[in-house]
Amino acid sequence: MQQTSSQSAPVAPIETEEHARAAFVALCWPDGEKICPRCHAHAPYQLSGGRLRCGSCRYTFHDFTGRWLNETGLSPLKWMRVAQAFANELSPREAATEVGISYNTAFKALTVLRLAVLAQGADAQQFLRPGGVLAPLLAASAQEQNAPPCSSLPVYGLLSRSQHVFVDLLPELSAESVLHFNHNFHLRVARHGSILITDRYKTYDALILCGDEHLPYHYLLRHPGQIFAETGGCPFWDYAKPRLRQFKGLSWRRFPLYLKELALRHNMRDQDLAPVLHAALCGLVPKLA
């Protein structure tokens, strides 16, 4: 992402609903041409109350239909303030106070924002497709605690390149794979609560996963020496480890949301996160088949 010049004037904060809405509309329709979110026909016609109707399939929608912005019922200005609270690393309780919303609404909004961030990644479809790790969080009627258990806990690879980190879902691996490598190939593994992080694996600085109460942590073998990520070899892990401890209710299902968030923060350190968050919120929500 290109950084702004130090000589440029600071951007004034948006303080009104009108300006916040206009800013989001510009991000949703960057070239000014609106299309139907259902059939993708161009040039819908305007109805009253800001609604639009497709001349082809007759679908009625508005500027934010089908986008992450439309997931909580928050107004554009409140979304701007939630995004700023997120950028400032406020907790859900702190964000609720800052924005003037309930704790439950703040928790849901921050989850939606994390999903929107993750949805920008090249591997988003693996997470958000039907049956994917995060699919239950997308279904409005689904409760996370009632979601079916994962048949095998997912594993992620951490890869550093030029002071940036990439977090990849590795569908060919599982928690059982990590235990197997630890036992039979002497792969070093460190445990931090429910999180396991390994020594270097192929091109990755480390493999990492979040376990649950069924994972046999006692099965791990201790091999001599330290893992690469805990000897300063992976700056992202030095950055992420203390922050992961601060997340309440850390679970294997939400773990990729936090990993992707921390990768974004690490890669954009010393830059303003807000524009990236605003653009992510204007992205389209994947449809569950």
PyMOL commands that set and color helices and strands:
alter all, ss='L'
color gray80, all
select helices_A, chain A and resi 17-28+48-50+68-71+76-87+92-99+103-118+124-128+135-138+144-146+175-184+217-219+228-231+235-244+255-267+274-281
alter helices_A, ss='H'
color red, helices_A
select strands_A, chain A and resi 45-46+52-53+60-61+156-161+164-169+189-192+195-198+206-210
alter strands_A, ss='S'
color yellow, strands_A
deselect
rebuild
show_as cartoon
